[in-house]
């Protein structure tokens, strides 16, 4: 039996492929992604994750059960772990301090994506918010699994640490939990009647993810 997330991916299949098979990902897999592109992506993703933590706090505010509250708490914990990893990588690879990262302005593509997600949560319900979050949360697990063989065959791969994190058992379980939670929210009722509306939210967020990769490439060219 297909999950709601499977149905959303199918409805936005073209956008999903553009996101998960973007040139940024292809170059990362091949190990040819310019270091400047990865640096710019990590800086912007740090800012992105701060706003995603706000989105999970909004999940807590809109919670209708202890399960929802626990999910929000776990999500914020995972995001804080990711942000610390970004700070660590940016320091080790590029010599950037936390102050350097904080002082870098958000890119317009970053602002557009994160505020879209927050708006989806503020104006909608928990299902709307989780659907807006899902391309990032679940898509990174899919990308990590796809890129894992590149790391397995090359321990010196320049992006081995990033790929290993998102292909790890821990992150794969995070994504599986997200899929299950979306189904649980849909089971509360109304998802079929609202499917067209939910697809629009999912499609917009997926396009924003592809634009985020492109932002990394574009910022590197202009740096």
C-alpha positions, -999 to 999 in steps of 0.1 A, spaced: 0 0 0 15 33 -10 20 61 15 8 96 11 44 107 5 46 81 -24 15 97 -39 29 132 -35 62 121 -52 42 106 -81 21 137 -85 53 159 -86 75 134 -103 92 158 -127 100 183 -99 112 155 -77 137 143 -103 149 179 -109 156 181 -72 171 147 -64 191 145 -97 202 182 -98 236 190 -113 248 199 -78 240 163 -67 255 148 -98 287 167 -92 288 158 -56 284 121 -65 313 124 -90 334 143 -65 337 172 -89 315 197 -71 336 229 -67 345 234 -31 332 270 -33 298 257 -42 298 233 -12 309 262 10 281 285 -1 256 257 2 267 249 38 265 285 49 231 290 35 219 257 48 230 267 83 206 297 80 180 274 64 181 250 94 176 278 119 143 285 102 135 248 100 140 247 138 114 275 140 91 253 119 94 224 143 87 248 172 55 257 153 47 219 151 50 219 189 27 250 192 1 233 169 4 199 185 -28 180 193 -11 152 212 19 143 232 31 123 201 31 156 181 51 173 209 76 145 211 80 146 173 86 184 174 112 180 202 130 152 183 130 173 151 145 203 168 172 181 184 181 166 150 183 201 134 206 213 162 228 183 154 229 192 117 237 229 124 266 219 147 279 196 119 277 225 94 297 248 117 323 221 122 327 214 85 329 251 76 355 256 102 376 226 92 373 229 54 372 267 50 385 283 82 351 300 89 341 310 124 306 308 137 306 346 135 315 344 98 286 321 91 261 343 111 273 374 94 267 360 59 233 373 46 206 349 36 203 344 -1 169 354 -16 163 317 -26 168 307 10 144 334 23 118 324 -2 119 287 7 120 290 45 93 316 47 71 295 24 74 266 48 67 288 78 37 304 61 24 269 52 25 260 88 11 293 101 -19 294 77 -25 256 76 -26 227 99 1 201 109 -4 181 77 3 212 56 34 220 76 48 184 75 42 182 37 61 215 32 90 200 53 90 166 37 110 173 5 139 183 27 136 158 55 128 127 33 146 138 1 180 141 18 177 105 29 169 94 -7 198 114 -20 221 100 7 212 65 -2 218 71 -39 252 87 -33 263 61 -8 280 37 -33 303 66 -44 316 68 -8 318 30 -3 340 27 -34 362 57 -25 371 64 11 389 96 0 358 110 -17 357 148 -10 321 147 2 322 114 21 313 129 54 282 147 41 270 116 21 277 93 51 256 115 74 225 114 52 229 78 42 234 67 79 210 45 97 201 74 120 191 97 92 173 69 72 152 62 103 145 100 106 131 99 71 110 68 77 96 83 108 86 114 88 68 93 62 49 74 89 40 107 107 26 122 75 4 91 71 -7 93 107 -17 130 102 -36 121 70 -55 94 88 -70 120 111 -91 129 81 -95 152 52 -63 144 32 -82 130 2 -104 160 -2 -74 183 1 -50 162 -20 -48 188 -48 -40 215 -24 -14 194 -6 2 185 -39 7 222 -46 25 227 -13 47 197 -19 55 207 -55 64 243 -44 87 230 -17 103 205 -40 110 233 -66 125 253 -38 149 225 -29 161 223 -65 165 261 -65 186 257 -33 211 235 -51 213 259 -80 219 287 -55 250 270 -43 263 267 -79 254 302 -88 269 318 -56 302 299 -62 304 313 -97 299 348 -85 320 346 -53 
